[in-house]
Amino acid sequence: MKKYVFIIVFLCLCFTSVLGQVNRSTVLKNGLYCQMRDGLLKIEFITPDIVRTQYTKEDAFLGNQTTVCIDRSEQKVRFDYLDTNDYYVLKSDSLVLKIDKTTTGIAYYDVNGKLLLEENQSTPRTASKVLLEKVSYDKDSKRTEVTANGKIEVMDVARRDEIGYTWRYRMQFHWQEKEALYGLGSHMEDYMNLRGKELYLVQHNLKAMVPVLNSTAGYGLLFDAGCGMVYKDTEEGSFVELDAAKQIDYYFMKGINLDAVVANYRFLTGEVPMMPRYLFGYIQSKERYHSSEEIINIVSEYRRRQVPLDVIVQDWNYWPDGQWGTMEMNRQFYPSPKQLAENVHKLHAKLMISIWPNMINSAQASDFANKRYLLEGRDAYDAFSPLARSLYWKYADKEFFANDFDAWWCDCTEPLDADWKKIDYDPGDQKKRWENNVRLLSDALGAEKSCIYSLFHSRGIYENQRLASNKKRVVNLTRSSYAGQQRYSTITWSGDTYASWGAFAQQIPAGLNFMATGCPYWTVDIGAFFVKNNGWQWFWAGDYNSGVSDMGYRELYTRMFQYATFLPIQRSHGTDTPREIWNFGKPGEMFYDAILDMLHLRYRLLPYIYSMAGMVTCNNYTMTRALAFDFSHDENVFDIKDQFMFGPSILVCPVVEPMYYGSESRILKNVNKTRKVYLPAGQKWIDFWTGRQYDGGREIVSEASIDRIPLFIKGGAVLPLGPVSQYSSEKIDAPWEIRIYPGKDTSFTVYEDEGDNYNYERQAYSSFKVLWNDKKQTVTITEREGKYEGMVKRRTLKIIKVSNTSGIGIDEKDGSYKTVDYVGENVKIKL
């Protein structure tokens, strides 16, 4: 009998050790180290709210070398440690961690005992060995291929050599029944709440990966690895899988709301620099302008028509014939880059230039090749190399920055994509697309860093421009993204989409999930990139073969324009058909006028928008916000895909279905010009257009004619509005209208600075608050704090309480204003 008992005990011990039983534990300065038969586990407090968890199957923690998190010296975090029979317990001032001694599964609680998150307690993590390969190419097969994404040099794979191994890790979680999850980047699967979904994470057109999940339960997770990943919350399980990593390395970030979680994410990965004021005006782009003369003519026509515009964009193919990607303008069509920039500036506009990571058939390409600064077997430069990044900047500076160009459009920052060709599978098969792109990127970049090229490319642009000058803020519009990239002044867009109502609708939750990660700047190609259907390329599948001549396309474009008015960046772009406002009709015609109305509203909102940009930089704010940011108490908002908040005050409800025309200008009959809107609970709402008030917590039907996107303002809101202007700095000292939306006490902080340099980093900015006391019906404007060169010291503020007859719509109308001559001193008035 003793023999049998011994065998049973022995088998039990073997089983639990395989599951992760701790052989030895050590209390560290900020946490706990556990040595197990099947690996090492380290759990450390970064702050009382942030915990880093590392696990490896190796004999030491080797790190994933992503540079996602910024370097900082370790600070002691006070915590209590308890060793019980079943658990190790770590308790900071904010969090309680319980680590199961048998399985090492971690559960995260707040200090009041509320469960926030737990790993799967029976099997918290798994690992399997993955072989690493080095790809060698047949140089004799080198050739140039033409794709919809431009020209690329390719070579056939000669052989694959095994050079070692890495690990495929899976982190398994148990989500709570009613929590909602957001994040992971910008994806076209049409998901809002990610519960019950699966996502394949990799960088390619229509996907911008950011490995961050944020929860309404009061926490976020940052997965620090550079490989392809898979997220699932299905019958198969609830997990995040790393395709190729040295170790598991994730951060648990507690927050009382999503804004607090985002603040912790930026604490780890870097704050967001202040974008220049002009960037929040309108950006005109298309594929493409063909000469300096055309660019100047386009800007001049906007000025002649008095249609607002701040930025004009030069897309690809400006380089000499055959020299794809070369950062040099063809002097036949662009005689003087410096003169081009000067002429654009004389028209009070800024100039953005498209640059690419790959270059062929040029002296620049040869320079990179001779210095071995290209990715092996590829025509893209090695952005992981500081020396290669420096050389890349040398050419960008010489042709563009030194000639006073203003902003960068870093296209194709994957930098390879397996999708730009005819494919032999359903493009909706995300797993297959993931497999193809992960393999392509892994071959070129290495499996462990297949998804972080854009992070290093963006770093090179930002750091080198900052070394060159502090007079211009870095602006980098880029197609790919990653955790931490926000610190390099980047904006990401949804990729080269096609023109259909379904694709438009999908972009709304895609952007909201992207911005929920903590990367705040995101936009779209207004009107979609591909407008027509070319018949064989799956991505070139627009519904409008007649382009802008099709009234159906004009309607889609107008609705996308209305939506993009409430994105951080408002930018029109695409191929197939012109994009300038005069191509959508004439003044007095409905599409032209509706687009112009949105431009006027965008520019009137600039004091509000620029103040929000200040909040992004100074207070870790998110401008365009999933409803769960502000209404996590209302579960009805968790999966609403087509509504969002623009800042603290404006509920935006885009129209995502046609009401007037189908394709080929087919007139739609008997279509109601309305849409259903859910008004979040616990709040009164006021219709921006009519001043009518509604109680929240219910669905209403809102008017949605072509000249009106449904907008509702929170009861208890302050909305500063400037004048209609032709560019963002035209009327910098003009009077403002301050709209007060009654319903509860509220405040808004106005932020101002010089607009386009880094003096704000030395506190060269100013702010003041507008306070509304709903009971006393009084407005207090506080004393101005701070100063900067060129500051507007005296401004007329016209303050109005909104009703169904006052303070409604875009235009400033006669009403019961109280006028204040604000000179920076405290003022109180009664309405």
C-alpha positions in Angstrom: 0.0 0.0 0.0 2.8 2.5 0.8 4.3 1.7 -2.6 1.1 2.6 -4.3 0.7 5.8 -2.3 4.3 6.8 -3.2 3.6 6.2 -6.9 0.4 8.3 -6.8 2.1 11.2 -5.0 5.0 11.0 -7.4 2.7 11.2 -10.4 0.8 14.2 -8.9 4.1 16.0 -8.3 5.2 15.4 -12.0 1.8 16.6 -13.2 1.7 19.9 -11.2 5.3 20.7 -12.2 4.4 20.4 -15.8 1.6 22.8 -15.2 4.1 25.3 -13.6 4.5 24.4 -10.0 7.1 26.7 -8.3 10.3 25.1 -7.3 11.9 28.2 -5.8 10.7 31.8 -5.3 12.5 35.0 -4.5 11.1 38.3 -3.4 12.6 41.1 -5.5 12.8 44.9 -5.0 9.4 45.4 -6.8 8.0 41.9 -7.1 8.5 38.2 -7.2 10.7 35.8 -9.1 9.7 32.2 -9.6 11.8 29.3 -10.9 9.7 26.4 -12.2 10.5 23.1 -13.9 9.1 24.5 -17.1 10.4 28.0 -17.1 10.9 31.3 -15.2 8.3 33.8 -14.1 8.9 37.4 -12.9 6.2 39.7 -11.7 7.1 43.3 -10.9 5.3 46.5 -10.0 6.4 49.4 -12.3 4.0 51.7 -10.4 1.3 50.9 -7.9 -1.1 50.7 -10.9 1.2 48.9 -13.4 2.5 45.4 -13.3 5.0 43.8 -15.7 4.8 40.0 -16.1 7.6 38.1 -17.8 7.8 34.4 -18.6 10.3 32.4 -20.5 11.2 28.8 -21.3 14.9 29.8 -21.4 17.3 29.8 -18.5 17.3 33.6 -18.4 15.1 36.5 -19.5 16.5 37.6 -22.9 13.9 40.3 -23.7 12.1 40.9 -27.0 14.2 44.0 -27.9 11.3 46.0 -29.4 11.9 49.4 -27.9 8.2 49.7 -27.3 8.6 51.0 -23.8 10.8 54.0 -23.1 13.9 53.6 -20.9 13.6 54.7 -17.3 15.4 54.0 -14.1 13.6 51.5 -11.8 11.8 53.2 -8.9 11.0 51.4 -5.7 7.3 50.6 -5.4 6.1 49.9 -1.9 4.2 46.5 -1.7 3.3 43.9 0.9 4.2 40.2 0.4 2.3 37.2 1.8 3.2 33.6 1.3 0.1 31.3 2.0 -0.4 27.6 1.5 -1.8 28.1 -2.0 -0.8 31.6 -3.2 1.8 34.2 -3.3 0.1 37.6 -2.6 1.6 40.9 -3.7 -0.2 44.1 -2.6 0.6 47.6 -3.7 -1.4 50.7 -2.7 -3.6 50.1 -5.7 -3.5 46.4 -6.7 -3.6 43.0 -5.2 -2.0 40.1 -7.1 -2.6 36.4 -6.2 -0.3 33.9 -7.9 -1.4 30.3 -7.7 1.5 28.2 -6.4 0.5 25.2 -8.4 -0.1 26.7 -11.9 1.4 30.2 -11.4 -1.8 31.7 -12.8 -2.1 35.4 -11.8 -5.3 37.1 -10.7 -5.5 40.9 -10.5 -7.7 42.6 -7.9 -8.2 46.2 -6.7 -7.5 46.9 -3.1 -11.2 46.5 -2.3 -11.1 42.9 -3.5 -12.8 43.4 -6.8 -11.5 41.1 -9.5 -10.2 42.9 -12.5 -8.6 40.2 -14.6 -7.4 36.7 -14.1 -5.3 34.4 -16.2 -6.7 31.0 -16.9 -6.0 29.4 -13.6 -5.5 25.9 -14.9 -3.3 26.7 -17.8 -2.2 30.4 -17.7 0.3 30.1 -20.5 1.7 27.6 -23.0 4.8 27.5 -25.1 6.1 25.6 -28.1 9.5 25.8 -29.9 9.5 27.4 -33.3 12.4 27.1 -35.8 14.0 30.3 -37.1 15.1 30.5 -40.7 17.5 32.7 -42.7 16.4 33.3 -46.2 18.9 33.5 -49.1 17.9 34.9 -52.4 18.9 34.1 -56.0 20.4 37.4 -57.2 20.2 36.3 -60.8 16.4 36.3 -60.5 16.3 40.0 -59.5 13.6 41.9 -61.4 11.2 44.8 -61.0 7.5 44.1 -60.6 4.7 46.7 -60.9 1.9 46.5 -58.3 -0.9 48.8 -57.3 1.4 49.7 -54.4 4.2 50.8 -56.7 7.3 49.2 -58.2 9.3 46.8 -56.2 12.4 44.8 -56.8 12.0 41.1 -56.0 14.2 38.0 -56.1 13.3 34.3 -55.8 14.2 32.5 -52.6 17.3 30.3 -53.2 17.2 28.4 -49.9 16.1 28.5 -46.3 18.7 27.7 -43.6 17.7 26.9 -40.1 19.6 29.2 -37.8 18.1 28.5 -34.4 14.8 28.7 -32.6 12.3 30.9 -30.9 9.1 30.3 -29.0 5.4 30.5 -29.8 3.7 31.6 -26.5 0.1 31.7 -25.7 -1.3 33.8 -22.8 -4.7 32.5 -21.7 -7.2 34.8 -19.9 -10.6 34.6 -18.3 -12.5 37.7 -19.2 -15.4 38.7 -17.1 -18.9 38.2 -18.4 -20.0 41.9 -18.9 -16.7 43.6 -19.7 -16.0 45.0 -23.1 -12.6 45.0 -24.8 -11.2 47.5 -27.3 -7.9 48.1 -29.1 -5.4 46.0 -31.0 -5.2 48.5 -33.8 -7.1 49.4 -37.0 -8.7 46.4 -38.7 -11.5 46.0 -41.3 -13.3 43.1 -39.8 -16.1 45.4 -38.6 -15.7 44.8 -34.9 -16.3 47.3 -32.1 -16.4 45.3 -28.8 -13.8 42.6 -29.3 -15.5 40.1 -26.9 -16.5 36.9 -28.7 -14.2 37.8 -31.7 -10.9 36.8 -33.2 -8.3 39.0 -34.9 -5.1 38.1 -36.7 -2.6 40.8 -36.0 0.1 41.7 -38.5 1.0 44.8 -40.5 -0.4 45.1 -44.0 -2.7 47.3 -46.0 -6.0 47.7 -44.2 -4.4 46.5 -40.9 -2.4 48.7 -38.5 -1.4 46.5 -35.5 -1.1 47.9 -32.0 -0.9 45.1 -29.4 -2.9 46.8 -26.7 -6.2 45.7 -25.2 -8.3 48.1 -23.0 -11.2 47.0 -20.9 -14.3 48.6 -19.4 -13.5 46.5 -16.3 -10.8 49.0 -15.4 -7.5 47.8 -16.9 -5.5 47.5 -20.1 -2.9 45.1 -21.4 0.2 45.9 -23.4 1.9 42.9 -25.1 5.5 43.8 -25.7 6.7 41.7 -28.6 7.4 42.5 -32.2 6.0 39.4 -34.0 2.6 38.5 -35.5 0.0 37.8 -33.0 -3.5 36.2 -32.7 -6.3 37.3 -30.4 -9.2 35.0 -29.7 -12.2 35.1 -27.4 -14.1 32.1 -28.9 -15.0 28.5 -28.2 -11.4 27.7 -28.8 -10.4 29.8 -25.8 -9.6 33.3 -24.7 -6.0 34.1 -25.4 -3.3 36.2 -27.1 -0.7 34.2 -28.9 2.8 35.5 -29.9 4.0 33.9 -33.1 7.7 34.2 -32.4 9.2 35.7 -29.2 12.0 35.2 -26.8 9.6 35.5 -23.9 6.2 36.6 -22.7 6.3 40.2 -21.7 3.1 42.0 -20.9 2.0 44.9 -18.8 -1.2 45.1 -16.7 -2.3 48.7 -16.5 -5.1 49.6 -14.0 -7.2 52.6 -14.5 -10.5 53.9 -13.1 -11.6 54.6 -16.7 -10.2 54.1 -20.2 -8.5 57.6 -20.1 -6.6 56.5 -17.0 -5.6 53.3 -18.7 -4.3 55.3 -21.7 -2.4 57.5 -19.4 -0.6 54.5 -17.9 0.1 53.2 -21.5 1.7 56.5 -22.4 3.7 56.4 -19.1 5.2 53.2 -20.3 5.6 54.0 -24.0 5.9 57.7 -24.3 3.8 60.8 -24.4 2.3 62.4 -27.6 4.1 65.4 -28.9 2.0 68.5 -29.8 0.9 68.5 -33.4 1.0 71.9 -35.3 -2.1 73.9 -35.5 -2.3 73.8 -39.3 -2.6 70.0 -39.2 -6.1 70.3 -37.7 -7.3 72.2 -40.7 -8.3 70.6 -44.0 -5.7 68.5 -46.0 -6.2 68.1 -49.8 -4.6 65.2 -51.4 -5.1 62.8 -54.3 -3.2 60.3 -56.4 -1.6 62.5 -57.7 -0.6 66.1 -58.6 1.9 66.1 -61.5 3.8 69.3 -61.2 4.6 72.3 -59.1 2.4 74.3 -61.3 -0.6 72.0 -60.7 -0.1 72.2 -56.9 0.0 75.9 -56.9 -3.1 76.1 -59.1 -5.1 73.8 -56.8 -4.2 75.9 -53.7 -4.9 79.1 -55.6 -8.3 77.9 -56.7 -9.2 77.1 -53.0 -8.2 80.6 -52.1 -10.2 82.1 -55.0 -13.3 80.3 -53.9 -12.6 81.1 -50.3 -12.9 77.4 -49.4 -10.8 76.6 -46.3 -7.5 74.7 -46.8 -4.4 74.3 -44.8 -2.3 71.5 -46.4 -1.6 70.3 -50.0 0.0 66.9 -50.5 2.3 65.6 -53.2 1.9 61.9 -53.6 4.3 59.5 -55.3 5.9 59.5 -58.8 7.4 62.9 -58.4 10.9 61.4 -58.8 12.9 61.0 -62.1 11.5 58.4 -64.5 12.5 54.9 -63.5 14.0 55.9 -60.2 11.2 54.5 -58.0 11.1 55.8 -54.4 14.1 58.2 -54.9 13.8 61.2 -52.7 14.5 63.6 -55.5 11.9 65.6 -57.5 11.9 65.4 -61.3 13.2 68.9 -62.3 11.2 68.8 -65.5 8.0 69.1 -63.6 9.2 70.4 -60.2 12.0 72.8 -61.2 12.7 74.0 -57.7 11.5 72.3 -54.6 12.4 75.3 -52.5 10.5 77.6 -54.8 7.5 75.2 -54.7 7.4 75.3 -50.9 7.8 79.1 -50.9 4.9 79.6 -53.3 2.7 77.3 -51.2 3.6 79.2 -48.1 2.8 82.5 -49.8 -0.7 81.1 -50.3 -0.9 80.4 -46.5 -0.8 76.7 -46.9 1.6 73.9 -45.9 3.2 71.2 -48.1 3.3 67.5 -47.2 5.5 65.1 -49.3 5.2 61.3 -49.8 8.4 59.3 -49.1 8.9 55.6 -49.3 11.3 53.1 -47.6 12.2 51.4 -50.9 14.2 52.9 -53.8 15.4 51.4 -57.1 17.5 52.4 -60.1 19.1 55.5 -58.5 22.3 56.8 -56.9 20.5 56.8 -53.6 19.6 53.1 -54.0 23.2 52.4 -54.9 24.4 54.3 -51.8 22.3 52.2 -49.5 23.3 49.0 -51.2 27.0 49.8 -51.1 26.8 50.6 -47.4 24.8 47.4 -46.8 21.9 49.4 -45.4 19.2 47.5 -47.4 17.2 44.6 -46.1 18.8 41.5 -47.5 17.3 40.6 -50.8 15.0 43.6 -50.7 14.9 47.2 -52.0 13.8 48.7 -48.6 16.3 50.3 -46.3 17.1 48.7 -42.9 15.2 51.0 -40.5 16.5 48.9 -37.5 20.0 50.3 -38.2 20.7 53.8 -36.7 23.2 54.4 -39.5 20.7 53.5 -42.2 18.1 55.8 -40.5 20.6 58.6 -40.5 21.4 58.1 -44.2 17.7 58.0 -45.1 17.2 61.3 -43.3 20.2 62.8 -45.1 18.4 62.4 -48.4 15.0 63.4 -47.0 16.5 66.5 -45.5 18.5 67.5 -48.6 15.6 67.5 -51.0 12.7 68.4 -48.7 13.2 69.6 -45.1 16.1 71.8 -46.0 13.9 73.3 -48.8 11.2 74.1 -46.2 8.7 71.3 -46.8 6.5 71.0 -43.8 5.2 67.4 -43.3 6.0 63.8 -44.1 3.8 61.1 -45.5 5.7 57.9 -44.9 3.8 55.4 -47.1 4.3 51.7 -47.3 5.8 51.3 -43.8 5.0 47.6 -43.5 7.4 47.7 -45.7 6.2 44.6 -47.6 2.7 43.3 -48.3 1.6 40.0 -49.7 -1.8 41.4 -50.8 -0.9 43.6 -53.7 -1.6 41.0 -56.4 -4.3 38.6 -57.5 -4.8 36.1 -54.8 -6.1 32.5 -55.0 -8.2 32.7 -51.8 -11.1 34.6 -50.3 -9.8 38.0 -49.2 -12.1 37.7 -46.3 -10.0 34.8 -45.0 -8.1 36.8 -42.4 -6.1 33.7 -41.2 -4.8 33.0 -44.7 -3.9 36.7 -45.3 -2.2 36.7 -41.9 -0.2 33.6 -42.7 1.0 35.0 -46.0 2.0 38.4 -44.6 3.6 37.0 -41.5 5.8 34.8 -43.6 6.7 37.6 -46.0 7.6 40.0 -43.3 9.4 37.3 -41.2 11.6 36.4 -44.2 12.6 40.0 -44.7 12.7 41.3 -41.1 13.0 38.3 -38.9 10.1 36.6 -37.2 10.7 38.2 -33.9 10.5 41.7 -35.3 8.2 41.2 -38.3 5.7 43.9 -37.2 7.8 46.7 -35.9 9.5 48.2 -38.9 7.2 51.2 -38.8 8.2 51.9 -35.2 11.8 52.3 -36.1 11.2 54.1 -39.4 9.1 56.7 -37.5 11.8 57.0 -34.9 14.4 57.9 -37.6 12.2 60.6 -39.0 11.3 62.1 -35.6 14.7 62.0 -34.0 16.6 63.3 -37.0 14.2 66.2 -37.6 14.3 67.1 -34.0 18.1 67.2 -34.3 17.9 69.4 -37.4 15.5 72.0 -36.1 13.0 72.8 -33.3 11.1 75.3 -35.5 8.8 72.8 -37.1 6.9 70.1 -35.3 7.3 66.7 -36.8 4.3 65.4 -38.7 4.4 61.8 -40.0 1.3 60.3 -41.8 2.1 56.6 -42.0 0.3 53.5 -43.0 1.5 51.2 -40.3 1.7 51.6 -36.5 2.8 50.0 -33.3 2.7 50.4 -29.6 4.9 53.4 -28.7 4.8 55.0 -32.1 2.7 57.8 -30.8 5.8 59.3 -29.2 7.2 60.0 -32.7 4.4 62.3 -33.8 2.7 59.9 -36.1 -0.8 59.7 -37.7 -2.0 56.4 -39.1 -4.8 56.0 -41.6 -7.1 53.1 -42.5 -5.1 52.1 -45.6 -6.1 51.9 -49.3 -9.8 51.2 -48.9 -12.4 50.9 -51.7 -15.5 53.0 -52.2 -18.5 51.3 -50.9 -21.0 52.0 -48.1 -20.0 48.8 -46.4 -16.3 49.6 -46.4 -17.0 53.1 -45.1 -19.1 51.7 -42.2 -16.3 49.3 -41.3 -13.8 52.1 -40.9 -15.6 53.7 -38.0 -15.1 50.9 -35.5 -11.6 50.3 -37.0 -10.6 53.8 -36.1 -12.2 53.8 -32.7 -10.4 50.6 -31.8 -7.1 52.1 -33.0 -7.4 55.3 -31.0 -8.6 53.3 -27.9 -5.1 51.8 -27.7 -3.5 55.1 -26.7 -2.3 56.1 -30.2 -4.6 59.1 -30.7 -4.0 60.3 -34.2 -5.9 58.4 -37.0 -7.7 59.3 -40.2 -9.1 57.9 -43.5 -8.9 58.6 -47.2 -12.1 60.6 -47.6 -13.9 59.0 -50.5 -11.8 55.9 -50.3 -8.6 55.2 -52.2 -10.0 52.9 -54.9 -13.2 54.3 -56.4 -13.7 52.0 -59.4 -13.7 48.3 -59.9 -10.9 47.2 -62.2 -12.3 43.7 -62.6 -9.6 41.4 -61.2 -7.7 42.9 -58.2 -9.7 42.1 -55.1 -8.8 45.3 -53.4 -9.6 47.5 -56.4 -13.3 46.9 -55.9 -15.1 50.2 -55.6 -18.8 50.6 -56.7 -18.4 53.7 -58.8 -16.8 53.2 -62.2 -17.9 56.7 -63.3 -16.0 58.2 -60.4 -17.0 61.7 -59.4 -19.5 62.0 -62.3 -21.6 59.4 -60.4 -24.1 61.1 -58.1 -24.0 58.0 -55.9 -20.2 58.5 -55.4 -20.8 62.2 -54.6 -23.2 61.2 -51.8 -20.8 58.6 -50.4 -17.9 61.1 -50.5 -20.1 63.8 -48.8 -21.0 61.4 -46.0 -17.4 60.4 -45.5 -16.4 64.0 -45.4 -19.0 64.7 -42.7 -17.6 61.8 -40.7 -14.0 62.8 -41.1 -14.8 66.4 -39.9 -14.8 64.7 -36.4 -11.6 62.8 -36.7 -8.4 64.2 -35.4 -7.2 64.7 -39.0 -9.5 65.6 -41.9 -7.9 64.5 -45.2 -9.2 63.7 -48.6 -7.2 61.3 -50.8 -7.6 58.6 -53.4 -7.1 57.5 -57.0 -9.4 57.0 -60.0 -11.2 60.3 -59.8 -10.5 64.0 -58.7 -11.1 65.0 -55.1 -11.2 68.8 -55.0 -14.5 70.4 -53.9 -15.4 71.8 -57.3 -15.6 68.3 -58.7 -18.6 67.6 -56.6 -20.9 70.3 -58.0 -21.3 74.1 -58.0 -22.1 76.5 -55.2 -25.8 76.2 -54.5 -25.8 72.4 -55.3 -26.4 70.0 -52.5 -23.1 68.1 -52.4 -20.9 71.1 -52.9 -22.7 73.0 -50.2 -22.8 70.1 -47.8 -19.0 69.7 -48.1 -18.5 73.4 -47.7 -20.7 73.4 -44.6 -18.5 70.8 -43.0 -15.3 72.7 -43.8 -16.8 75.8 -42.2 -17.8 73.8 -39.1 -14.3 72.2 -38.9 -12.7 75.6 -38.9 -15.2 77.1 -36.4 -14.3 74.2 -34.1 -10.5 74.8 -34.2 -10.4 76.4 -30.7 -12.1 73.3 -29.4 -10.0 70.9 -31.5 -6.6 72.6 -30.7 -7.5 72.6 -27.0 -8.1 68.9 -27.3 -4.7 68.5 -28.9 -3.3 70.2 -25.8 -5.2 67.8 -23.7 -3.7 64.9 -25.7 -0.2 66.1 -25.0 -0.6 67.5 -21.5 -3.3 65.2 -20.0 -3.1 62.0 -22.0 -6.5 62.6 -23.6 -8.1 60.8 -26.6 -9.9 63.2 -29.0 -12.1 60.8 -31.1 -13.5 58.4 -28.5 -15.4 55.1 -28.4 -18.5 55.7 -26.3 -17.2 53.4 -23.6 -14.6 56.1 -22.7 -17.3 58.3 -21.3 -20.3 56.0 -20.7 -18.8 52.7 -19.4 -21.8 52.7 -16.9 -24.1 52.1 -19.9 -23.7 48.6 -21.4 -25.9 49.6 -24.3 -23.0 51.6 -25.8 -20.4 48.8 -25.7 -21.0 47.5 -29.2 -22.3 50.6 -31.0 -20.1 50.9 -34.1 -21.4 54.0 -35.8 -21.4 56.6 -33.0 -18.6 58.2 -31.0 -17.6 61.2 -29.0 -15.5 64.0 -30.4 -13.9 65.4 -27.3 -15.9 65.8 -24.1 -19.0 67.4 -25.6 -20.0 66.2 -29.1 -21.8 63.0 -29.9 -21.2 62.2 -33.6 -23.6 59.9 -35.5 -22.4 59.4 -39.1 -24.7 58.4 -41.9 -23.5 55.1 -43.4 -26.3 54.3 -45.9 -27.3 56.0 -49.1 -30.4 58.1 -49.1 -30.4 59.8 -52.4 -28.5 57.8 -55.1 -27.3 54.4 -55.9 -24.3 53.8 -58.2 -24.5 55.1 -61.8 -26.6 58.1 -60.4 -29.7 55.9 -59.9 -32.2 57.8 -57.9 -33.4 56.1 -54.7 -37.1 56.5 -54.0 -39.0 56.5 -50.7 -35.9 56.6 -48.5 -36.4 58.4 -45.2 -33.7 61.0 -44.6 -33.3 60.0 -41.0 -31.2 57.7 -38.9 -31.6 56.0 -35.5 -29.4 57.4 -32.7 -28.8 56.0 -29.3 -28.3 58.7 -26.6 -26.2 57.3 -23.8 -27.8 57.1 -20.3 -27.3 59.4 -17.4 -27.1 62.5 -19.5 -29.2 65.1 -21.2 -28.5 65.7 -24.9 -29.1 68.8 -27.0 -29.4 68.6 -30.8 -26.7 70.8 -32.3 -28.9 71.8 -35.2 -32.1 72.6 -33.4 -31.4 73.1 -29.7 -34.0 70.5 -28.8 -33.3 68.6 -25.6 -33.5 64.8 -25.0 -33.1 62.5 -22.0 -30.4 59.9 -22.5 -30.8 56.2 -22.2 -33.0 55.8 -25.2 -33.0 55.6 -29.0 -34.4 58.4 -31.1 -34.9 59.1 -34.8 -32.8 62.0 -36.0 -33.1 64.1 -39.2 -30.2 63.2 -41.5 -30.6 65.1 -44.8 -27.5 65.5 -46.9 -26.6 68.8 -45.3 -26.8 67.4 -41.8 -24.9 64.8 -39.9 -26.7 64.1 -36.6 -24.8 65.8 -33.8 -25.8 66.0 -30.1 -24.1 68.0 -27.4 -23.9 66.9 -23.8 -26.2 68.9 -21.5 -23.5 70.6 -19.4 -20.9 71.5 -22.0 -18.8 74.4 -23.1 -18.1 74.7 -26.8 -15.7 77.4 -28.0 -16.1 78.3 -31.7 -13.9 80.5 -33.8 -14.6 82.3 -37.0 -14.9 80.7 -40.5 -11.4 81.2 -41.9 -9.5 80.2 -45.0 -6.6 78.7 -43.1 -6.0 77.9 -39.4 -3.9 81.0 -38.6 -5.8 83.5 -40.7 -7.9 85.2 -38.0 -5.9 84.2 -34.9 -7.1 87.2 -32.8 -10.8 87.2 -34.1 -13.7 87.0 -31.6 -14.9 83.6 -30.4 -18.4 82.4 -29.7 -18.7 80.4 -26.4 -21.7 78.2 -26.4 -23.0 77.0 -23.1 -25.2 73.9 -23.1 -27.1 73.9 -19.9 -27.9 70.8 -17.8 -25.2 70.4 -15.3 -22.0 72.1 -14.0 -19.1 71.9 -16.4 -15.9 73.4 -17.5 -13.6 73.5 -20.5 -9.9 74.4 -20.7 -8.8 76.5 -23.6 -5.2 75.8 -24.8 -3.1 78.1 -27.1 0.5 78.3 -28.2 2.6 79.4 -31.1 1.3 76.7 -33.4 4.4 75.2 -35.0 7.5 74.9 -32.9 8.7 73.1 -29.8 8.7 76.1 -27.4 5.7 74.6 -25.7 8.1 72.0 -24.2 9.6 75.0 -22.3 6.1 76.0 -21.0 5.6 78.6 -23.8 1.8 78.2 -23.9 -1.3 79.6 -22.2 -4.6 78.3 -20.9 -7.8 79.5 -19.2 -10.9 77.8 -18.1 -14.5 78.5 -18.9 -16.7 77.3 -15.9 -20.5 76.9 -16.0 -22.6 76.9 -12.8 -25.9 75.4 -13.9 -27.8 76.3 -10.7 -26.6 79.9 -10.6 -26.6 80.2 -14.4 -23.2 81.9 -14.3 -20.1 81.7 -16.5 -16.7 82.2 -15.0 -13.7 82.7 -17.2 -10.6 82.2 -15.1 -7.3 84.1 -15.1 -5.0 83.2 -18.0 -2.1 81.0 -17.1 1.2 81.1 -19.0 2.3 83.1 -22.0 4.1 82.7 -25.3 5.4 84.9 -28.1 2.7 86.4 -30.2 0.0 85.5 -27.7 -3.4 87.1 -28.2 -3.7 89.2 -25.1 -7.2 90.6 -25.8 -10.1 88.7 -27.3 -13.8 89.3 -27.6 -15.8 86.4 -26.3 -19.5 86.3 -27.2 -21.1 84.0 -24.7 -24.5 82.5 -25.3 -26.7 79.9 -23.6 -28.0 77.5 -26.1 -31.8 77.1 -26.6 -34.0 76.1 -29.5 -33.6 79.7 -30.8 -30.1 80.6 -29.8 -26.6 79.1 -30.4 -27.6 76.4 -32.9 -26.1 75.2 -36.2 -22.9 76.2 -37.9 -23.4 79.9 -38.4 -23.2 82.5 -35.7 -26.7 83.9 -35.5 -28.3 86.8 -33.6 -29.1 85.9 -30.1 -28.9 86.9 -26.5 -25.1 87.1 -26.3 -23.2 88.5 -23.4 -20.0 90.0 -24.7 -16.7 89.9 -22.7 -13.6 91.7 -23.6 -11.2 89.1 -22.2 -7.7 90.4 -21.3 -6.6 87.4 -19.2 -8.2 88.4 -15.9 -10.9 86.5 -14.0 -14.4 87.4 -15.3 -17.9 86.2 -14.0 -21.2 86.9 -15.8 -24.7 85.8 -15.4 -26.8 84.5 -18.3 
